[in-house]
Amino acid sequence: FNVINGGLFNCKCCNANLFTSSTKYDSGCGWPSFYDQISPASIIKKNDNSLGMNRVEILCAKCDSHLGHIFEDGPNPTGHRYCVNSLSINYKENE
């Protein structure tokens, strides 16, 4: 995955590629937000009804680590907001 003028966000537990810096945006929620995942196979989506809320949890497809949640209030072109716990990812600048 080559991202021009940017880098990759990887799973902190297993180093799997999850997001590119080109899909990161400021959603105003205080958490790192992305409008798309790096590939359809990189993230697992699972219903989460904890805390009296109906949400969709996102997990690393490689190691099953909790990453955060996905919401349907993101920008175009996907309309998704992957709201990610900053402690679950690492950033690596392109070399």
C-alpha positions as CSV (number, residue, x, y, z in Angstrom):
1,F,0.0,0.0,0.0
2,N,1.8,3.1,-1.2
3,V,0.3,6.4,-0.1
4,I,1.7,9.5,-1.6
5,N,2.6,12.2,0.9
6,G,1.4,10.4,3.9
7,G,1.5,7.1,5.7
8,L,-0.4,4.2,7.2
9,F,-2.2,3.6,10.4
10,N,-1.5,0.1,11.7
11,C,-3.0,-2.1,14.4
12,K,-0.9,-1.5,17.6
13,C,-1.2,-5.2,18.5
14,C,-0.3,-7.0,15.2
15,N,0.9,-4.2,12.9
16,A,-1.8,-4.9,10.2
17,N,-2.5,-2.0,7.8
18,L,-5.9,-0.5,8.7
19,F,-6.2,3.0,7.4
20,T,-4.3,5.5,5.1
21,S,-3.6,9.1,6.1
22,S,-5.4,10.2,3.0
23,T,-8.7,9.0,4.6
24,K,-8.2,10.6,8.0
25,Y,-10.2,13.7,8.8
26,D,-11.2,15.9,11.7
27,S,-14.7,14.9,12.7
28,G,-14.7,17.0,15.8
29,C,-15.3,14.0,18.1
30,G,-11.9,14.0,19.7
31,W,-10.9,10.6,18.4
32,P,-9.0,9.8,15.2
33,S,-11.6,9.5,12.4
34,F,-11.4,7.9,8.9
35,Y,-13.9,7.7,6.2
36,D,-12.7,4.4,4.8
37,Q,-10.6,1.4,5.7
38,I,-7.6,0.4,3.7
39,S,-9.3,-2.8,2.3
40,P,-12.6,-4.6,2.8
41,A,-10.6,-7.5,4.5
42,S,-8.8,-5.3,7.1
43,I,-11.6,-4.7,9.5
44,I,-14.4,-6.8,11.0
45,K,-17.7,-5.2,11.9
46,K,-19.7,-6.5,14.8
47,N,-23.0,-5.4,16.4
48,D,-22.4,-3.8,19.8
49,N,-25.4,-3.3,22.0
50,S,-23.5,-2.5,25.2
51,L,-24.2,0.5,27.4
52,G,-27.7,0.7,26.2
53,M,-26.6,1.8,22.7
54,N,-26.9,0.2,19.3
55,R,-23.5,0.6,17.6
56,V,-21.2,-1.2,15.2
57,E,-17.9,-2.2,16.7
58,I,-14.8,-2.4,14.5
59,L,-12.1,-5.0,15.1
60,C,-8.7,-5.7,13.5
61,A,-9.4,-8.6,11.1
62,K,-5.9,-10.1,11.7
63,C,-5.9,-10.2,15.6
64,D,-9.5,-9.3,16.6
65,S,-8.3,-6.3,18.7
66,H,-11.0,-3.6,19.4
67,L,-10.4,-0.5,17.4
68,G,-13.5,1.6,18.0
69,H,-16.9,2.0,16.2
70,I,-18.2,2.9,12.8
71,F,-21.0,5.5,12.3
72,E,-23.0,6.6,9.3
73,D,-22.3,10.3,9.7
74,G,-19.0,10.6,7.9
75,P,-18.1,12.6,4.8
76,N,-18.3,11.6,1.1
77,P,-17.4,9.5,-0.7
78,T,-18.4,6.7,1.9
79,G,-20.6,8.5,4.4
80,H,-18.8,6.5,7.1
81,R,-16.9,7.6,10.2
82,Y,-14.5,5.1,11.6
83,C,-14.1,6.5,15.1
84,V,-10.9,4.9,16.4
85,N,-9.4,4.7,19.8
86,S,-6.0,6.4,19.4
87,L,-4.4,3.8,21.7
88,S,-5.3,1.0,19.3
89,I,-3.3,2.3,16.3
90,N,0.2,3.4,15.3
91,Y,1.2,5.7,12.5
92,K,4.0,5.0,10.1
93,E,5.1,7.7,7.6
94,N,5.9,6.6,4.1
95,E,9.6,6.1,3.5
